[in-house]
Amino acid sequence: MVLGPAGLTGAGACRPTHRGAPAPPGVTERVVAMTNPLTEFDIQIAFSELRLQLMAIATRHPDELQAMVAIGDILAKLQPACRPLDAREPEPPSAAPAPKPKGHSGSYGRQKLYYRVISVRGLCLAEDWKEAKQPYYVPMAIYEQAAEVLAGSAGAGPATFERLSEDLDRLTSGASAYMLRACLRFWRQADPPLVTMTHRRYVVECPETFRQEAMRLWEATPTLVD
């Protein structure tokens, strides 16, 4: 499937009602905007907004939850098939490929979008990246407990993910492994990073202020509202 501007020519084209009459105000600007090529990031944001709309509908109308889930499944299957117009042409090779960040591997180096959103589990941190079928959501309560675990682990030195996950499980039964991983990536991408990684172990940069800084980062993250 190829996404692009539609309805600009043929039967769907914008034309004045009477010959020689000027186009209504705003039509020219909308047509110009429609002719701008879509990027993969535009498509990613569009699908994210659709998913947020579905969650908002399901929150306001619980009886429509099953239908919203079904539509969400369709969107998850549809998104990988969507490509911008310029995806049909190969991109010219860059003069020098960007170096890979040292010590970072796997999903950490991929482009991500972080924002807060109100879901059926309350206010959540959302981690959105194009390789994922849908964003990862971390409820605020889980985020706070994960921050508590990281702050408490600093005294024992660098911690493995398994140890952090076990400590979080002792605090709450509602946390999943992907939620903890999303929090760790969120804290690592901060400027300056609140958490770093060495030899596959996580290190809290400033244990004394980590919990406060983690909540400051939470508050500074923009919130998408319906």
ABEGO torsion letter per residue (X at the ends): XBBBBBGABEAABBBBABBGBBBBBGAAAAAAAAABBBBAAAAAAAAAAAAAAAAAAAAABAAAAAAAAAAAAAAAAAAAABBBAAAABBBBBBABBBBBBBGBBEAAABBBBBBBBBBAAEBBBBBBBAABABBBBBBAAAAAAAAAAAAAAAAAEBBBAAAAAAAAAAABAABBAAAAAAAAAAAAABOBBABBBBGGBBBBABAAAAAAAAAAAAAABBBBBX
